[in-house]
């Protein structure tokens, strides 16, 4: 049955109207029955992958700090001596329209027991963003001035002492240019990511998983699994 916007629906199929104020069902002979509905407080009316509906706006964040301290998307904490580059988070279950990988490097500071986070490597879809500090950013190898919008509409700007990389509802990164980085991802990426930040499935007990998806017997084993040279995708 036609939906008025070129979409076709099968008999008994449910669909939302344009502003998600009615939930409708197709019947035979071009008969459509609709009931008043609305999105929940933590949902938005949107068109995703060609389907109109109410989609969750919930998100979660992962935090990494100098000294090798981490908080995963699901709220687990870990700490280990960090002095090289690690995959903080990446896509593990492919999406048709989105991919990313965030790699951070821990470097020694003036005190032997302290480390800073620099540089930061962020790969999103076909773009590469290299951050050395809050004021030094390269996009696809070229130095850019902040604020900046990439060819794929990723926004890079400064806000309240942080460099912000904003790719819409899916992912946002905040980096203080020294020893704190925070990555926030949207509901669409739930259970589709992996790395030191975990899998964002709501269960903090399974966050200590290696690159092969196996439980890590220690934080050192976990760290070794996600160790990288920093320049790979």
C-alpha positions in Angstrom: 0.0 0.0 0.0 1.3 3.5 -0.7 2.3 5.7 2.2 2.1 9.0 0.4 5.8 9.5 0.1 6.6 6.8 -2.4 7.0 4.0 0.2 5.1 0.8 -0.1 3.9 -1.4 2.7 2.7 -4.9 2.9 -0.6 -6.0 4.4 -0.5 -6.0 8.3 2.8 -4.1 8.2 3.1 -1.4 10.9 4.6 2.1 10.1 4.8 5.6 11.6 3.4 8.7 9.9 5.8 11.6 9.1 5.9 13.3 12.5 5.5 10.1 14.6 2.2 11.1 16.0 0.3 8.1 14.6 1.2 4.4 14.4 -0.5 2.8 11.3 -1.2 -0.6 9.9 -2.0 -1.6 6.4 -4.9 -3.8 5.5 -6.2 -5.1 2.3 -7.9 -3.0 -0.4 -5.9 0.2 0.5 -7.3 0.4 4.0 -5.0 2.0 6.6 -5.9 2.1 10.3 -3.9 4.6 12.5 -3.8 5.1 16.3 -2.5 8.2 18.1 1.0 7.5 19.4 4.2 9.5 20.3 7.8 8.9 20.9 9.1 8.4 24.4 11.1 11.1 26.3 14.4 9.5 25.4 13.5 8.9 21.7 13.3 11.1 18.6 11.3 10.9 15.5 13.7 10.2 12.6 14.3 8.5 9.3 17.1 5.9 9.7 18.1 3.5 6.9 14.9 4.4 5.1 12.6 3.6 8.0 10.6 6.3 9.8 10.2 5.7 13.5 11.0 6.6 17.2 14.7 6.0 17.8 16.5 6.1 21.1 18.6 9.2 21.9 20.4 7.5 24.8 24.2 7.6 24.7 27.1 6.5 26.8 30.7 7.7 27.3 34.1 6.2 27.8 36.9 8.1 29.5 40.7 7.7 29.4 43.1 9.6 31.5 46.9 9.9 31.8 48.4 7.2 34.0 46.4 4.5 32.2 43.0 5.0 33.9 39.9 4.0 31.9 36.1 4.0 32.3 34.3 1.9 29.8 31.0 2.7 28.1 29.2 0.3 30.5 30.8 1.8 33.6 33.6 -0.6 34.3 37.0 0.7 35.4 40.5 -0.5 34.7 44.0 0.7 35.2 47.4 -0.4 33.9 50.8 1.1 33.1 50.4 2.7 29.7 53.3 3.9 27.6 52.3 3.2 24.0 49.3 3.4 21.6 46.0 1.5 22.1 42.7 1.1 20.3 40.3 2.9 22.6 37.2 2.1 20.5 36.4 0.8 17.0 33.5 -0.7 15.1 33.5 -4.5 15.4 30.1 -5.2 13.7 30.0 -3.4 10.4 27.4 -0.8 9.6 26.5 0.0 6.0 27.0 3.7 6.4 29.4 4.3 9.3 32.8 3.2 10.6 35.3 4.6 13.0 38.4 3.9 15.0 39.9 5.9 17.9 43.5 5.3 18.8 45.3 7.1 21.7 49.0 7.2 22.5 50.3 7.4 26.0 53.7 9.2 26.3 55.9 9.8 29.3 55.8 13.1 31.0 58.3 14.8 33.3 57.5 12.5 36.1 58.2 8.8 35.4 54.9 7.8 37.0 52.8 10.1 34.9 51.9 10.0 31.2 50.1 12.3 28.8 47.8 11.3 26.0 49.3 12.4 22.7 48.8 12.1 19.8 45.3 11.0 19.1 44.4 9.2 15.9 40.7 9.3 14.8 39.5 7.5 11.6 35.9 8.1 10.6 34.5 6.6 7.4 37.2 7.6 4.8 38.7 10.5 6.8 41.8 10.5 9.0 42.2 13.1 11.8 45.4 13.4 13.7 45.4 15.5 16.9 48.7 16.5 18.6 47.2 18.9 21.0 44.2 21.2 21.3 45.6 23.5 18.6 47.3 21.2 16.2 45.0 19.1 14.0 45.6 17.4 10.6 42.8 16.1 8.4 43.9 13.6 5.8 47.5 14.8 6.3 46.8 18.5 5.9 47.1 21.0 8.8 43.8 22.8 9.4 42.7 25.8 11.4 40.1 25.4 14.2 37.1 25.6 13.8 36.9 23.3 10.8 34.3 21.1 9.0 35.6 18.1 7.1 34.4 17.1 3.7 32.1 14.5 5.3 30.7 17.1 7.7 32.6 16.2 10.9 32.9 19.3 13.0 36.1 20.2 14.8 36.0 23.1 17.3 37.2 24.3 20.7 34.8 24.4 23.6 35.4 25.1 27.3 39.1 24.0 27.2 38.5 20.9 25.1 39.0 20.2 21.4 35.7 18.7 20.2 35.2 16.4 17.2 31.5 16.0 16.5 30.1 13.6 14.0 26.4 14.0 14.9 24.4 11.6 17.1 26.8 8.6 16.5 30.0 9.9 18.1 31.6 12.9 19.8 35.2 13.2 21.1 36.4 15.7 23.7 40.1 16.0 24.3 41.8 18.5 26.6 45.1 18.3 24.7 47.0 16.8 27.6 45.7 13.9 29.7 42.0 13.4 29.3 39.9 12.2 26.4 36.2 11.4 26.4 34.3 9.6 23.7 30.5 9.6 23.6 28.6 7.3 21.3 24.9 6.9 20.5 22.5 4.1 20.9 22.9 2.9 17.3 26.4 1.7 18.1 25.3 -0.4 21.1 26.9 -3.8 21.0 28.7 -2.9 17.8 32.0 -1.6 19.2 35.0 -3.0 20.9 38.4 -1.9 22.3 39.5 -0.8 25.7 36.2 1.1 26.0 34.2 -2.2 25.9 31.2 -3.2 23.8 28.5 -0.9 25.0 25.9 -3.6 25.7 24.8 -2.6 29.1 26.8 -5.3 30.9 30.0 -4.1 32.6 31.1 -7.6 33.6 32.1 -8.5 30.0 34.1 -5.3 29.1 37.5 -6.9 29.7 37.6 -8.6 26.3 40.6 -9.0 24.1 40.8 -8.3 20.4 39.7 -11.9 19.7 36.7 -11.4 22.0 38.0 -13.6 24.8 37.9 -12.6 28.5 41.3 -11.1 29.5 42.9 -12.8 32.6 44.5 -9.5 33.6 44.6 -5.8 32.7 48.1 -6.3 31.2 46.8 -9.0 28.9 43.9 -6.8 27.9 46.2 -3.9 27.2 48.6 -6.0 25.1 45.6 -7.2 23.0 44.6 -3.7 22.0 48.2 -2.4 21.6 48.8 -0.9 18.1 51.4 1.2 16.3 48.9 4.1 16.1 48.7 4.5 12.3 46.4 1.8 11.2 42.7 1.5 10.3 
